[in-house]
Amino acid sequence: MPLSLARGALGIGLKHQHAETLLTANRPVDFLELHAENYMGPGGPERERLHAIAARYPLSVHGVGMSLGGAERPDAAHLRRLARLVGELTPTLVSEHLAWSRLDSDYYNDLLPVPLTEESLSLVARNIDIVQQALGRRLLIENPSLYIGLDANTIDEAAFLAALVERTDCGLLLDINNAFISAFNLGRDLDDYLAGLPLGAIGEFHLAGHSLDMAVDPPLRIDDHGGPVCEAVWSLYAQLARQQPDVPTLIEWDTRVPSLSRWLEEVERARAYRGETTCAAVDD
């Protein structure tokens, strides 16, 4: 039986340097999220530890390599590996990005922007359908962090995501940091963007830190997941969490990974913005 998520659950990413503490501590977070591609290999000690963690924490599996926004159908071997992992772990959430990263069997180490057109919408919807059928479950689609707009775009991003939900019955992973970054970098009205999303389809929030690159003109906000959540993103989170109090929240920190106790300080801030009581601290 998969472990279930509590209302408004708060989680962090699963990092190898914190795994042993998370196995022995008194459950300092509600759930853990792992990147699917890090765990697609065969067994061994790492796999055994992952199963021990799965027995203790609800899990979210977050994919970064399915290339849902590409013109090609999802890579069959990659999809089989993902389906095997999801079948093994029975996570509560499974998600992927609105992005592409593969062309003619070549993989690119980036999440590249999807043209927001009717043709692209049909292709992405087809790819989501393929993945959801293979997994036998709903997939959450994450909004991208963007640095340039594409001249080919003919559909607003929020409307594009809403159409994907309508056509495929997928859910949304609303990365609030990504929405904030994209609004800044593209000059997008963030309130209008959020108003255009089907908030009832949101199955998970992401929060993360970012950096500001002043070496370019105009400056860009960079989605590096390398520090604490900024105040503007916290303010947006407080607003959205009031509207969708049941949605679980994942706090990402993927570069310059801090001590577990420092990461948990961000979890406590999230609890405070939700008006909840705090959890006990843990030693690293």
C-alpha positions as CSV (number, residue, x, y, z in Angstrom):
1,M,0.0,0.0,0.0
2,P,1.4,3.4,-0.9
3,L,1.8,5.9,1.9
4,S,-0.7,8.8,1.6
5,L,0.0,12.5,1.9
6,A,-1.5,14.6,4.6
7,R,-3.5,17.7,3.8
8,G,-1.0,20.5,2.8
9,A,2.0,18.2,3.2
10,L,5.5,19.7,3.1
11,G,8.5,18.0,1.6
12,I,12.1,18.3,0.5
13,G,14.3,16.7,-2.1
14,L,16.0,13.4,-1.3
15,K,19.8,13.9,-1.3
16,H,22.2,11.1,-0.6
17,Q,24.0,13.1,2.1
18,H,20.8,13.3,4.1
19,A,19.4,9.9,3.5
20,E,20.7,8.2,6.7
21,T,19.5,11.0,8.9
22,L,16.1,10.9,7.3
23,L,15.9,7.2,7.9
24,T,16.6,7.5,11.6
25,A,15.1,10.9,12.5
26,N,11.5,11.3,13.7
27,R,10.1,12.1,10.3
28,P,11.1,15.8,10.1
29,V,9.2,16.3,6.8
30,D,5.9,14.9,5.4
31,F,7.3,13.5,2.1
32,L,10.4,13.3,-0.1
33,E,10.9,14.0,-3.8
34,L,13.4,12.2,-6.0
35,H,14.6,12.8,-9.5
36,A,13.5,9.7,-11.5
37,E,16.6,9.5,-13.6
38,N,18.9,9.1,-10.6
39,Y,17.2,5.8,-9.7
40,M,16.6,4.0,-13.0
41,G,19.5,1.7,-12.7
42,P,19.4,-1.9,-11.2
43,G,19.6,-2.8,-7.5
44,G,22.5,-2.5,-5.0
45,P,22.8,-0.7,-1.7
46,E,21.4,2.6,-3.0
47,R,18.3,0.8,-4.2
48,E,17.9,-1.0,-0.8
49,R,18.1,2.3,1.0
50,L,15.6,3.8,-1.4
51,H,13.1,1.1,-0.5
52,A,13.7,1.6,3.2
53,I,13.0,5.3,2.7
54,A,9.8,4.5,0.6
55,A,8.6,2.4,3.5
56,R,8.9,5.4,5.8
57,Y,8.0,8.4,3.7
58,P,5.4,9.2,1.0
59,L,7.4,9.8,-2.2
60,S,7.1,12.1,-5.2
61,V,8.9,11.0,-8.4
62,H,9.9,14.0,-10.5
63,G,11.2,13.3,-14.0
64,V,13.5,15.6,-15.9
65,G,14.2,13.6,-19.1
66,M,11.0,12.6,-20.8
67,S,11.0,15.5,-23.3
68,L,7.3,15.8,-23.3
69,G,7.5,19.0,-25.4
70,G,9.5,17.4,-28.2
71,A,8.1,16.5,-31.6
72,E,9.1,12.8,-31.1
73,R,7.1,10.4,-29.1
74,P,8.6,9.6,-25.6
75,D,11.6,7.3,-25.8
76,A,10.2,3.8,-25.2
77,A,13.2,2.5,-23.2
78,H,13.2,5.6,-20.9
79,L,9.4,5.3,-20.4
80,R,9.8,1.6,-19.5
81,R,12.4,2.5,-16.9
82,L,10.2,5.2,-15.4
83,A,7.2,2.9,-15.3
84,R,9.3,0.2,-13.6
85,L,10.4,2.7,-11.0
86,V,6.9,4.1,-10.4
87,G,5.6,0.5,-10.1
88,E,8.3,-0.3,-7.6
89,L,7.9,2.7,-5.3
90,T,4.2,3.5,-5.7
91,P,4.8,7.2,-5.2
92,T,1.9,9.5,-4.3
93,L,2.9,12.0,-7.0
94,V,4.6,11.7,-10.4
95,S,5.6,14.8,-12.4
96,E,7.4,16.0,-15.5
97,H,8.3,19.3,-17.2
98,L,6.7,21.3,-20.0
99,A,10.0,21.2,-21.9
100,W,11.9,19.2,-24.5
101,S,15.4,17.8,-24.3
102,R,15.7,15.2,-27.1
103,L,15.9,15.3,-30.9
104,D,16.9,12.5,-33.3
105,S,18.0,10.3,-30.3
106,D,20.3,13.0,-29.1
107,Y,19.8,14.2,-25.5
108,Y,20.5,17.7,-24.4
109,N,21.4,18.5,-20.8
110,D,18.8,21.2,-20.5
111,L,15.0,21.8,-20.3
112,L,14.4,23.7,-23.5
113,P,11.3,25.9,-24.1
114,V,8.3,24.6,-25.9
115,P,6.8,26.6,-28.8
116,L,3.3,27.6,-27.6
117,T,1.3,26.8,-30.8
118,E,-1.6,24.6,-31.8
119,E,0.7,22.1,-33.4
120,S,2.9,21.9,-30.3
121,L,-0.2,21.6,-28.1
122,S,-1.3,18.5,-30.0
123,L,2.1,16.9,-29.8
124,V,2.5,17.6,-26.1
125,A,-1.0,16.3,-25.4
126,R,-0.2,13.1,-27.4
127,N,3.0,12.6,-25.4
128,I,1.3,13.1,-22.0
129,D,-1.3,10.6,-23.1
130,I,1.4,8.1,-23.9
131,V,3.1,8.5,-20.6
132,Q,-0.1,8.4,-18.5
133,Q,-1.2,5.3,-20.2
134,A,2.1,3.6,-19.6
135,L,2.1,4.6,-15.9
136,G,-1.6,3.9,-15.4
137,R,-1.9,7.2,-13.5
138,R,-2.2,11.0,-13.7
139,L,0.9,13.0,-14.5
140,L,1.6,16.5,-13.1
141,I,3.1,18.9,-15.6
142,E,5.5,21.6,-14.3
143,N,5.5,25.2,-15.7
144,P,8.9,26.2,-17.1
145,S,11.4,28.9,-16.0
146,L,12.0,31.0,-19.1
147,Y,14.7,33.5,-20.2
148,I,13.5,34.4,-23.7
149,G,10.1,34.5,-25.4
150,L,9.7,32.6,-28.7
151,D,8.5,34.5,-31.7
152,A,6.6,31.4,-32.9
153,N,4.3,31.5,-29.8
154,T,0.6,32.0,-30.6
155,I,-0.9,30.8,-27.3
156,D,-0.5,32.2,-23.8
157,E,1.4,29.8,-21.5
158,A,-1.4,29.6,-18.9
159,A,-3.9,28.9,-21.6
160,F,-1.6,26.3,-23.1
161,L,-1.4,24.5,-19.7
162,A,-5.1,24.8,-19.2
163,A,-5.7,23.2,-22.6
164,L,-3.3,20.3,-21.7
165,V,-5.4,19.7,-18.5
166,E,-8.6,19.7,-20.5
167,R,-7.3,17.4,-23.3
168,T,-5.4,14.9,-21.2
169,D,-6.8,15.1,-17.7
170,C,-3.2,15.7,-16.5
171,G,-2.6,17.8,-13.4
172,L,-0.3,20.7,-12.9
173,L,2.8,21.1,-10.8
174,L,2.9,24.9,-10.1
175,D,6.5,25.9,-9.6
176,I,5.9,29.3,-8.0
177,N,9.6,30.3,-8.3
178,N,9.5,29.4,-12.1
179,A,6.3,31.6,-12.5
180,F,8.0,34.5,-10.7
181,I,11.3,34.1,-12.7
182,S,9.5,33.9,-16.1
183,A,7.3,36.9,-15.3
184,F,10.4,39.0,-14.5
185,N,12.5,37.8,-17.4
186,L,9.7,38.1,-20.1
187,G,7.9,41.1,-18.7
188,R,4.8,39.0,-18.1
189,D,2.0,40.1,-15.8
190,L,2.2,37.5,-13.0
191,D,-1.3,38.1,-11.7
192,D,-2.8,37.6,-15.1
193,Y,-0.7,34.4,-15.6
194,L,-1.9,32.9,-12.3
195,A,-5.5,33.9,-13.0
196,G,-5.3,32.0,-16.3
197,L,-4.3,28.7,-14.7
198,P,-6.9,26.1,-13.6
199,L,-6.0,26.2,-9.9
200,G,-8.1,23.1,-9.2
201,A,-5.8,21.0,-11.3
202,I,-2.7,21.8,-9.2
203,G,-1.4,18.7,-7.5
204,E,1.8,20.1,-6.1
205,F,3.6,23.3,-5.5
206,H,7.4,23.8,-5.9
207,L,9.4,26.5,-4.1
208,A,13.0,27.2,-4.7
209,G,15.7,29.8,-4.6
210,H,17.1,31.6,-7.6
211,S,19.9,34.1,-8.4
212,L,20.0,37.4,-10.2
213,D,22.5,37.7,-13.1
214,M,23.5,41.4,-13.4
215,A,26.1,40.8,-16.0
216,V,23.5,40.9,-18.8
217,D,21.3,43.8,-19.8
218,P,18.6,43.6,-18.9
219,P,19.3,41.4,-15.8
220,L,17.9,37.9,-15.7
221,R,16.7,35.8,-12.8
222,I,18.3,32.3,-13.0
223,D,16.5,29.2,-11.7
224,D,19.5,27.6,-10.0
225,H,17.8,26.1,-6.9
226,G,20.9,27.2,-5.0
227,G,19.6,29.1,-2.0
228,P,16.7,30.1,0.1
229,V,13.3,31.1,-1.2
230,C,13.0,34.8,-1.8
231,E,10.5,37.0,0.0
232,A,8.5,37.7,-3.2
233,V,8.0,34.0,-3.9
234,W,7.0,33.4,-0.2
235,S,4.4,36.1,-0.6
236,L,3.0,34.4,-3.7
237,Y,3.1,31.1,-1.9
238,A,1.1,32.4,1.0
239,Q,-1.6,33.7,-1.4
240,L,-1.8,30.4,-3.4
241,A,-1.7,28.2,-0.3
242,R,-4.7,30.0,1.1
243,Q,-6.6,29.3,-2.1
244,Q,-5.4,25.6,-2.4
245,P,-4.7,24.5,1.2
246,D,-4.7,20.8,0.5
247,V,-1.9,21.0,-2.2
248,P,1.4,19.5,-1.0
249,T,4.5,21.7,-1.3
250,L,8.1,20.7,-2.2
251,I,11.0,23.0,-1.3
252,E,13.8,22.4,-3.8
253,W,17.5,23.0,-3.1
254,D,19.6,21.2,-5.8
255,T,22.9,23.2,-6.0
256,R,25.0,24.3,-3.0
257,V,22.9,21.8,-1.0
258,P,22.7,22.9,2.6
259,S,22.7,20.9,5.8
260,L,19.5,19.1,6.5
261,S,18.8,21.4,9.5
262,R,19.2,24.5,7.3
263,W,16.8,23.1,4.7
264,L,14.3,22.3,7.3
265,E,14.3,26.0,8.3
266,E,12.7,26.6,4.9
267,V,10.1,24.0,5.7
268,E,9.3,25.8,8.9
269,R,9.0,29.1,7.0
270,A,6.5,27.3,4.7
271,R,4.6,26.1,7.8
272,A,4.5,29.7,9.2
273,Y,3.2,31.1,5.9
274,R,0.5,28.4,6.1
275,G,-0.3,29.3,9.7
276,E,0.7,25.9,11.0
277,T,2.7,24.8,14.0
278,T,6.3,23.7,13.8
279,C,7.9,20.3,13.8
280,A,10.8,19.2,16.0
281,A,14.3,20.0,14.8
282,V,16.8,17.3,13.8
283,D,20.5,17.0,14.2
284,D,22.5,16.6,11.0
